[in-house]
Amino acid sequence: MKEYHVAFINEKTKKAFEELKEGKFEDSKLYGFISRAIDDLKKDPLCGIRIPKKQIPREYIKKYKVDNLRKYNLPGAWRLVYTIKADEVMILSIILEWMDHKKYERKFGY
């Protein structure tokens, strides 16, 4: 059986996540929501909703070379965007970013 792991795309994103914990009330709540999502991804990397290839923003393809993308709906209309990489040993969910619904709609052209 493959192991499931979760990572951030880079240190900047990881640091932004960690800073939420010490932030104002809304930030600390968001930290909790993302932490719960990370726990869910460690149990089932496919728990998010698959985004069709034709809807993957070019930015993600150019910047991160993603060929698959998923979103995890967080409370308060926030979205966590991640990709999945796998090999023979493990499946890695890589968190790219999180955003509010308005930014998500703009980025994905809805």
PASE-814686 format. One record per residue: residue number from 1; residue in three letters; y negated, z negated, x of N, C-alpha, C, O in turn. Coordinates in Angstrom, 1 decimal, always signed. Layout:
REM PASE-814686
NUM | ALA | Y | Z | X | Y | Z | X | Y | Z | X | Y | Z | X
...
This chain:
REM PASE-814686
1 | MET | +1.2 | +0.0 | +0.8 | +0.0 | +0.0 | +0.0 | -1.3 | +0.0 | +0.9 | -1.3 | -0.7 | +1.9
2 | LYS | -2.2 | +0.8 | +0.5 | -3.4 | +0.9 | +1.3 | -4.3 | -0.3 | +1.0 | -4.3 | -0.9 | -0.1
3 | GLU | -5.1 | -0.7 | +2.0 | -6.1 | -1.7 | +1.9 | -7.4 | -1.2 | +1.4 | -7.7 | +0.0 | +1.7
4 | TYR | -8.1 | -2.0 | +0.6 | -9.4 | -1.6 | +0.1 | -10.5 | -2.3 | +0.8 | -10.4 | -3.6 | +0.9
5 | HIS | -11.5 | -1.6 | +1.3 | -12.6 | -2.3 | +2.0 | -13.9 | -1.7 | +1.4 | -14.0 | -0.6 | +0.9
6 | VAL | -15.0 | -2.5 | +1.6 | -16.4 | -2.1 | +1.2 | -17.3 | -2.2 | +2.4 | -17.2 | -3.2 | +3.1
7 | ALA | -18.2 | -1.2 | +2.6 | -19.1 | -1.3 | +3.7 | -20.4 | -0.7 | +3.2 | -20.5 | +0.0 | +2.2
8 | PHE | -21.5 | -0.9 | +4.0 | -22.8 | -0.3 | +3.7 | -22.9 | +0.9 | +4.6 | -22.3 | +1.0 | +5.7
9 | ILE | -23.6 | +1.9 | +4.2 | -23.8 | +3.2 | +5.0 | -24.4 | +2.9 | +6.3 | -24.1 | +3.6 | +7.3
10 | ASN | -25.3 | +1.9 | +6.4 | -26.0 | +1.6 | +7.7 | -26.5 | +0.2 | +7.7 | -26.4 | -0.5 | +6.6
11 | GLU | -27.0 | -0.2 | +8.8 | -27.5 | -1.6 | +8.9 | -28.7 | -1.8 | +8.1 | -28.9 | -2.9 | +7.5
12 | LYS | -29.5 | -0.8 | +7.9 | -30.8 | -1.0 | +7.1 | -30.4 | -1.3 | +5.7 | -31.0 | -2.2 | +5.1
13 | THR | -29.4 | -0.6 | +5.1 | -29.0 | -0.9 | +3.8 | -28.4 | -2.3 | +3.6 | -28.6 | -3.0 | +2.7
14 | LYS | -27.5 | -2.6 | +4.6 | -26.9 | -3.9 | +4.6 | -28.0 | -5.0 | +4.7 | -27.9 | -6.0 | +4.0
15 | LYS | -29.0 | -4.8 | +5.5 | -30.1 | -5.8 | +5.7 | -30.8 | -6.0 | +4.3 | -31.2 | -7.1 | +3.9
16 | ALA | -31.1 | -4.8 | +3.7 | -31.9 | -4.8 | +2.4 | -31.1 | -5.6 | +1.4 | -31.6 | -6.4 | +0.6
17 | PHE | -29.7 | -5.5 | +1.4 | -28.9 | -6.2 | +0.5 | -29.0 | -7.7 | +0.8 | -29.2 | -8.5 | -0.2
18 | GLU | -28.9 | -8.1 | +2.0 | -28.9 | -9.5 | +2.4 | -30.3 | -10.1 | +2.1 | -30.3 | -11.3 | +1.7
19 | GLU | -31.3 | -9.3 | +2.2 | -32.7 | -9.9 | +1.9 | -32.9 | -10.1 | +0.4 | -33.7 | -11.0 | +0.1
20 | LEU | -32.1 | -9.5 | -0.4 | -32.2 | -9.7 | -1.9 | -31.9 | -11.2 | -2.2 | -32.5 | -11.8 | -3.1
21 | LYS | -30.9 | -11.7 | -1.4 | -30.5 | -13.1 | -1.7 | -31.6 | -14.1 | -1.6 | -31.6 | -15.1 | -2.3
22 | GLU | -32.5 | -13.9 | -0.6 | -33.6 | -14.8 | -0.4 | -34.9 | -14.4 | -1.2 | -35.9 | -15.1 | -1.1
23 | GLY | -34.8 | -13.3 | -1.9 | -36.0 | -12.8 | -2.6 | -36.3 | -13.6 | -3.9 | -35.7 | -14.7 | -4.2
24 | LYS | -37.3 | -13.1 | -4.6 | -37.7 | -13.7 | -5.9 | -36.5 | -13.7 | -6.9 | -35.5 | -13.1 | -6.6
25 | PHE | -36.7 | -14.3 | -8.0 | -35.7 | -14.4 | -9.0 | -34.9 | -13.1 | -9.3 | -33.7 | -13.1 | -9.3
26 | GLU | -35.7 | -12.1 | -9.6 | -35.1 | -10.8 | -10.0 | -34.2 | -10.2 | -8.8 | -33.2 | -9.7 | -9.1
27 | ASP | -34.7 | -10.4 | -7.6 | -34.0 | -9.9 | -6.4 | -32.7 | -10.7 | -6.3 | -31.6 | -10.1 | -6.0
28 | SER | -32.7 | -12.0 | -6.4 | -31.5 | -12.8 | -6.3 | -30.5 | -12.5 | -7.4 | -29.3 | -12.5 | -7.1
29 | LYS | -31.0 | -12.2 | -8.6 | -30.1 | -11.7 | -9.6 | -29.4 | -10.4 | -9.3 | -28.2 | -10.2 | -9.4
30 | LEU | -30.2 | -9.5 | -8.7 | -29.7 | -8.2 | -8.3 | -28.6 | -8.4 | -7.2 | -27.6 | -7.7 | -7.2
31 | TYR | -28.9 | -9.3 | -6.3 | -27.9 | -9.6 | -5.2 | -26.6 | -10.1 | -5.8 | -25.5 | -9.6 | -5.4
32 | GLY | -26.7 | -10.9 | -6.9 | -25.5 | -11.3 | -7.5 | -24.7 | -10.2 | -8.2 | -23.5 | -10.1 | -8.2
33 | PHE | -25.5 | -9.3 | -8.9 | -24.9 | -8.1 | -9.5 | -24.1 | -7.2 | -8.5 | -23.0 | -6.8 | -8.7
34 | ILE | -24.8 | -7.0 | -7.4 | -24.2 | -6.1 | -6.3 | -23.0 | -6.8 | -5.7 | -22.0 | -6.2 | -5.4
35 | SER | -23.1 | -8.1 | -5.5 | -22.0 | -8.9 | -5.0 | -20.7 | -8.7 | -5.9 | -19.6 | -8.6 | -5.4
36 | ARG | -21.0 | -8.8 | -7.2 | -19.9 | -8.7 | -8.1 | -19.3 | -7.3 | -8.1 | -18.1 | -7.1 | -8.1
37 | ALA | -20.2 | -6.3 | -7.9 | -19.7 | -4.9 | -7.8 | -18.9 | -4.7 | -6.5 | -17.8 | -4.0 | -6.6
38 | ILE | -19.3 | -5.3 | -5.4 | -18.5 | -5.3 | -4.2 | -17.1 | -5.9 | -4.4 | -16.1 | -5.3 | -4.0
39 | ASP | -17.1 | -7.0 | -5.1 | -15.8 | -7.6 | -5.4 | -14.9 | -6.7 | -6.2 | -13.7 | -6.5 | -6.0
40 | ASP | -15.5 | -6.0 | -7.2 | -14.8 | -5.1 | -8.0 | -14.3 | -3.9 | -7.2 | -13.1 | -3.4 | -7.4
41 | LEU | -15.1 | -3.4 | -6.3 | -14.7 | -2.2 | -5.5 | -13.6 | -2.6 | -4.5 | -12.8 | -1.8 | -4.2
42 | LYS | -13.5 | -3.9 | -4.1 | -12.5 | -4.3 | -3.2 | -11.1 | -4.3 | -4.0 | -10.1 | -4.2 | -3.4
43 | LYS | -11.2 | -4.5 | -5.3 | -10.0 | -4.5 | -6.1 | -9.6 | -3.1 | -6.5 | -8.4 | -2.7 | -6.6
44 | ASP | -10.6 | -2.2 | -6.8 | -10.4 | -0.9 | -7.3 | -11.5 | +0.0 | -7.0 | -12.6 | +0.0 | -7.6
45 | PRO | -11.4 | +0.8 | -5.9 | -12.5 | +1.7 | -5.4 | -12.9 | +2.7 | -6.5 | -14.0 | +3.3 | -6.4
46 | LEU | -12.0 | +3.0 | -7.4 | -12.3 | +4.0 | -8.4 | -12.9 | +3.5 | -9.7 | -13.0 | +4.1 | -10.7
47 | CYS | -13.4 | +2.2 | -9.6 | -13.9 | +1.6 | -10.9 | -15.2 | +2.2 | -11.3 | -15.6 | +2.0 | -12.4
48 | GLY | -15.9 | +2.8 | -10.4 | -17.2 | +3.4 | -10.7 | -17.0 | +4.8 | -11.4 | -15.8 | +5.3 | -11.5
49 | ILE | -18.0 | +5.4 | -11.9 | -17.9 | +6.6 | -12.6 | -18.1 | +7.8 | -11.6 | -19.1 | +7.8 | -10.8
50 | ARG | -17.2 | +8.7 | -11.6 | -17.3 | +9.9 | -10.7 | -18.5 | +10.8 | -11.1 | -18.7 | +11.1 | -12.3
51 | ILE | -19.2 | +11.2 | -10.1 | -20.3 | +12.1 | -10.3 | -19.8 | +13.5 | -10.0 | -19.3 | +13.7 | -8.8
52 | PRO | -19.9 | +14.5 | -10.9 | -19.4 | +15.8 | -10.5 | -20.1 | +16.4 | -9.3 | -21.3 | +16.1 | -9.0
53 | LYS | -19.3 | +17.1 | -8.5 | -19.8 | +17.7 | -7.2 | -21.1 | +18.4 | -7.3 | -22.0 | +18.3 | -6.5
54 | LYS | -21.3 | +19.2 | -8.4 | -22.5 | +20.0 | -8.6 | -23.7 | +19.1 | -8.9 | -24.9 | +19.6 | -8.7
55 | GLN | -23.5 | +17.8 | -9.2 | -24.7 | +16.9 | -9.5 | -25.0 | +16.0 | -8.3 | -25.9 | +15.2 | -8.4
56 | ILE | -24.2 | +16.1 | -7.2 | -24.5 | +15.3 | -6.0 | -25.8 | +15.8 | -5.4 | -25.9 | +16.9 | -5.1
57 | PRO | -26.8 | +14.9 | -5.3 | -28.1 | +15.3 | -4.7 | -27.9 | +15.8 | -3.3 | -27.1 | +15.2 | -2.5
58 | ARG | -28.6 | +16.9 | -3.0 | -28.5 | +17.5 | -1.6 | -28.8 | +16.5 | -0.5 | -28.2 | +16.5 | +0.6
59 | GLU | -29.7 | +15.6 | -0.8 | -30.1 | +14.5 | +0.1 | -28.8 | +13.8 | +0.6 | -28.7 | +13.5 | +1.8
60 | TYR | -27.9 | +13.4 | -0.2 | -26.7 | +12.7 | +0.2 | -25.8 | +13.6 | +1.0 | -25.2 | +13.2 | +1.9
61 | ILE | -25.7 | +14.9 | +0.6 | -24.9 | +15.8 | +1.3 | -25.4 | +16.0 | +2.8 | -24.6 | +16.0 | +3.7
62 | LYS | -26.7 | +16.2 | +2.9 | -27.3 | +16.5 | +4.2 | -27.3 | +15.2 | +5.1 | -26.9 | +15.3 | +6.2
63 | LYS | -27.8 | +14.1 | +4.5 | -28.0 | +12.9 | +5.2 | -26.7 | +12.2 | +5.6 | -26.5 | +11.7 | +6.7
64 | TYR | -25.7 | +12.1 | +4.6 | -24.5 | +11.3 | +4.8 | -23.2 | +12.2 | +4.8 | -22.1 | +11.7 | +5.0
65 | LYS | -23.4 | +13.5 | +4.6 | -22.2 | +14.4 | +4.5 | -21.1 | +14.0 | +3.5 | -19.9 | +14.0 | +3.8
66 | VAL | -21.6 | +13.5 | +2.4 | -20.6 | +13.1 | +1.3 | -20.0 | +14.3 | +0.6 | -20.7 | +15.3 | +0.4
67 | ASP | -18.8 | +14.2 | +0.2 | -18.2 | +15.2 | -0.6 | -17.7 | +14.6 | -1.9 | -17.1 | +15.3 | -2.8
68 | ASN | -17.9 | +13.3 | -2.1 | -17.6 | +12.7 | -3.4 | -18.6 | +11.6 | -3.6 | -19.1 | +11.0 | -2.6
69 | LEU | -18.9 | +11.3 | -4.8 | -20.0 | +10.3 | -5.1 | -19.6 | +9.6 | -6.4 | -19.1 | +10.3 | -7.4
70 | ARG | -19.8 | +8.3 | -6.5 | -19.6 | +7.5 | -7.7 | -20.7 | +6.6 | -7.9 | -21.5 | +6.3 | -7.0
71 | LYS | -20.9 | +6.2 | -9.2 | -21.9 | +5.2 | -9.5 | -21.3 | +4.1 | -10.2 | -20.3 | +4.3 | -11.0
72 | TYR | -21.8 | +2.9 | -10.0 | -21.3 | +1.7 | -10.6 | -22.5 | +1.2 | -11.4 | -23.6 | +0.9 | -10.8
73 | ASN | -22.4 | +1.1 | -12.7 | -23.5 | +0.6 | -13.5 | -23.6 | -1.0 | -13.4 | -22.7 | -1.7 | -13.7
74 | LEU | -24.8 | -1.4 | -13.0 | -25.1 | -2.8 | -12.8 | -25.8 | -3.3 | -14.1 | -26.4 | -2.4 | -14.8
75 | PRO | -25.8 | -4.6 | -14.4 | -26.7 | -5.1 | -15.5 | -28.2 | -4.7 | -15.2 | -28.6 | -4.5 | -14.1
76 | GLY | -28.9 | -4.7 | -16.3 | -30.3 | -4.5 | -16.2 | -30.7 | -3.0 | -15.9 | -31.8 | -2.7 | -15.4
77 | ALA | -29.8 | -2.1 | -16.2 | -30.0 | -0.7 | -16.0 | -30.1 | -0.3 | -14.5 | -30.7 | +0.7 | -14.2
78 | TRP | -29.5 | -1.1 | -13.6 | -29.5 | -0.7 | -12.2 | -28.2 | +0.1 | -11.9 | -27.2 | +0.0 | -12.7
79 | ARG | -28.3 | +0.9 | -10.9 | -27.1 | +1.8 | -10.5 | -26.8 | +1.5 | -9.0 | -27.7 | +1.5 | -8.2
80 | LEU | -25.6 | +1.4 | -8.7 | -25.1 | +1.3 | -7.3 | -24.4 | +2.7 | -7.1 | -23.5 | +3.0 | -7.8
81 | VAL | -24.8 | +3.3 | -6.0 | -24.3 | +4.6 | -5.7 | -23.4 | +4.5 | -4.4 | -23.9 | +3.9 | -3.4
82 | TYR | -22.2 | +5.0 | -4.5 | -21.3 | +4.9 | -3.3 | -20.4 | +6.1 | -3.2 | -20.2 | +6.9 | -4.1
83 | THR | -19.8 | +6.2 | -2.0 | -18.8 | +7.3 | -1.8 | -17.5 | +6.6 | -1.3 | -17.5 | +5.5 | -0.9
84 | ILE | -16.5 | +7.4 | -1.3 | -15.2 | +6.8 | -0.9 | -14.6 | +7.7 | +0.3 | -14.6 | +8.9 | +0.2
85 | LYS | -14.2 | +7.0 | +1.3 | -13.5 | +7.7 | +2.4 | -12.1 | +7.0 | +2.5 | -11.9 | +5.8 | +2.3
86 | ALA | -11.1 | +7.8 | +2.9 | -9.7 | +7.3 | +2.9 | -9.0 | +7.9 | +4.1 | -9.2 | +9.0 | +4.5
87 | ASP | -8.0 | +7.1 | +4.6 | -7.0 | +7.6 | +5.6 | -5.7 | +7.1 | +5.2 | -5.5 | +6.6 | +4.1
88 | GLU | -4.7 | +7.1 | +6.1 | -3.4 | +6.7 | +5.7 | -3.3 | +5.2 | +5.5 | -2.4 | +4.7 | +4.8
89 | VAL | -4.2 | +4.4 | +6.1 | -4.1 | +3.0 | +6.1 | -5.0 | +2.3 | +5.1 | -4.6 | +1.3 | +4.4
90 | MET | -6.2 | +2.8 | +4.9 | -7.2 | +2.2 | +4.0 | -8.1 | +3.1 | +3.2 | -8.2 | +4.3 | +3.5
91 | ILE | -8.7 | +2.6 | +2.1 | -9.7 | +3.2 | +1.3 | -11.0 | +2.5 | +1.5 | -11.0 | +1.2 | +1.3
92 | LEU | -12.0 | +3.1 | +1.9 | -13.3 | +2.5 | +2.2 | -14.3 | +3.0 | +1.2 | -14.6 | +4.2 | +1.1
93 | SER | -14.9 | +2.0 | +0.4 | -16.0 | +2.4 | -0.4 | -17.3 | +2.1 | +0.4 | -17.5 | +1.0 | +0.9
94 | ILE | -18.1 | +3.1 | +0.5 | -19.3 | +3.0 | +1.3 | -20.6 | +3.1 | +0.4 | -20.8 | +4.1 | -0.3
95 | ILE | -21.3 | +1.9 | +0.3 | -22.5 | +1.8 | -0.5 | -23.6 | +2.6 | +0.2 | -24.0 | +2.3 | +1.3
96 | LEU | -24.2 | +3.5 | -0.6 | -25.3 | +4.3 | -0.1 | -26.6 | +3.7 | -0.5 | -27.5 | +3.5 | +0.4
97 | GLU | -26.8 | +3.3 | -1.7 | -28.0 | +2.6 | -2.2 | -27.8 | +2.1 | -3.6 | -26.8 | +2.4 | -4.3
98 | TRP | -28.8 | +1.4 | -4.1 | -28.9 | +1.0 | -5.5 | -30.3 | +1.3 | -5.9 | -31.2 | +1.3 | -5.1
99 | MET | -30.4 | +1.5 | -7.2 | -31.8 | +1.9 | -7.7 | -31.8 | +1.5 | -9.2 | -30.8 | +1.4 | -9.9
100 | ASP | -33.1 | +1.5 | -9.7 | -33.2 | +1.3 | -11.1 | -32.9 | +2.6 | -11.9 | -32.8 | +3.6 | -11.2
101 | HIS | -32.8 | +2.5 | -13.2 | -32.4 | +3.6 | -13.9 | -33.4 | +4.8 | -13.8 | -33.0 | +6.0 | -13.8
102 | LYS | -34.6 | +4.5 | -13.8 | -35.7 | +5.5 | -13.8 | -35.6 | +6.3 | -12.5 | -35.6 | +7.5 | -12.5
103 | LYS | -35.4 | +5.6 | -11.3 | -35.3 | +6.3 | -10.1 | -34.0 | +7.1 | -10.0 | -33.9 | +8.2 | -9.5
104 | TYR | -32.9 | +6.5 | -10.6 | -31.6 | +7.2 | -10.7 | -31.8 | +8.5 | -11.5 | -31.3 | +9.6 | -11.0
105 | GLU | -32.4 | +8.5 | -12.6 | -32.6 | +9.7 | -13.4 | -33.4 | +10.8 | -12.7 | -33.1 | +11.9 | -12.7
106 | ARG | -34.4 | +10.3 | -11.9 | -35.2 | +11.3 | -11.2 | -34.4 | +11.9 | -10.0 | -34.4 | +13.1 | -9.8
107 | LYS | -33.7 | +11.1 | -9.3 | -32.9 | +11.6 | -8.2 | -31.8 | +12.5 | -8.6 | -31.5 | +13.5 | -7.9
108 | PHE | -31.2 | +12.3 | -9.8 | -30.0 | +13.1 | -10.2 | -30.5 | +14.1 | -11.2 | -29.6 | +14.9 | -11.7
109 | GLY | -31.8 | +14.2 | -11.5 | -32.3 | +15.3 | -12.3 | -31.9 | +15.2 | -13.8 | -31.7 | +16.2 | -14.4
110 | TYR | -31.8 | +14.0 | -14.3 | -31.5 | +13.9 | -15.8 | -32.7 | +13.9 | -16.6 | -32.7 | +13.7 | -17.8
